[in-house]
Amino acid sequence: MKKVYLLLVISLIVLVGCGNTENVSEDKTIETIVFGDAQWDSFAFHNSVASTIVEHGYGYDTEVISGSTAATFQGLREGDINVYMELWVDNLQEIYDEGTEAGDIETVSINYDDNEQGLYVPTYVIEGDSERGIEPMAPDLRSIEDLKDYPELFQDAEDSSKGRIIGGPTGWVVSEQMETKIETYGLDEMYNYFYPGSEAGLITSLADAYESGEAWVGYYWSPTGITAKYDLTLLEEPEYDKEIFQKNYGTAFPPVDVVIAVHKDLPDQAPEVVEFLSNYQTSNALTEDALRYIVENDASPEEAAHWWMGEHEDVWINWVPEDVAEKVMNFLK
């Protein structure tokens, strides 16, 4: 599977497939299935599972276009990308609705819908960790509102007059939503909201603090390898209210339908692939299982996908016909 990285939202390109095409039947109207990747591990993992099945079960080549959420979603609408394995609907509601209503994309399945996101702290911040000799730092911290009592604990190293909340990476739609949320809760008066430059920067910030036993508060979501590896606590917010959330994000995030969407032409170009994708369904736990493997084994998403498919054969073989499953299993042996 090829992977191509995009640096600019406006520079999405159509990639021409290469590689082994001897298994592609002559009547197919498309030879290469292009997956979008907005550059987080669970997205890459699901891309790897699906591309393994598409390549070795159905005989298509696959490629990946990587970039920001906005760039890759636009690529899906325009047809430069054929498949989007992790579209977090609520985080992209406006442009998702636009793309759907315009008929540019078709939602074919809910990948999983039991996820969580928001502001997290290491659990030892609240409860301590006797094995590591860490005393509770904020024993009364339960909610985002409680953060108003602890700006000194989460002090900004570059501005000692305020605390620091680590936001989502630059370019992610949810990062801007989180900044608005912080303002809505009045936390901007005592905290600076910091954008990491990338997911790697966000992970490094959390991992460095966690391994050192230091206070940290910031945006994260589940399922991820980090939430599988570290003991984190999601801070409480007011119960989700659609009207309030749409106005200023002043409630908890609802569980998001993480859907699989395809470009409008793919059902005609590769109907058997779309049928497979329509059957594709996992969960938070199944996804986090693979992400834990990535973290603990320093594995690539592709390696994790192949391991996961071996561990959960009973799951994915139900997505495809018997002959396709047999071809994929022969490849994985």
Secondary structure by P-SEA (a helix, b strand, c coil): cbbbbbccccbbbbbbbbcccccccccccccbbbbbbcccaaaaaaaaaaaaaaacccbbbbbbbbccaaaaaaaaaacccccccccccccaaaaaaaaaaacccccccccccccccccccccccccccccccccccccccccccccccccccccccccccbbbbbccccccaaaaaaaaaaaaacccccbbbbbcccaaaaaaaaaaaaaabbbbbbbbbcccccccccbbbbbbcccccaaaaacccccccccccbbbbbccccccccaaaaaaaaaccccaaaaaaaaaaaaaacccaaaaaaaaaaaccccccccccaaaaaaaaaaac
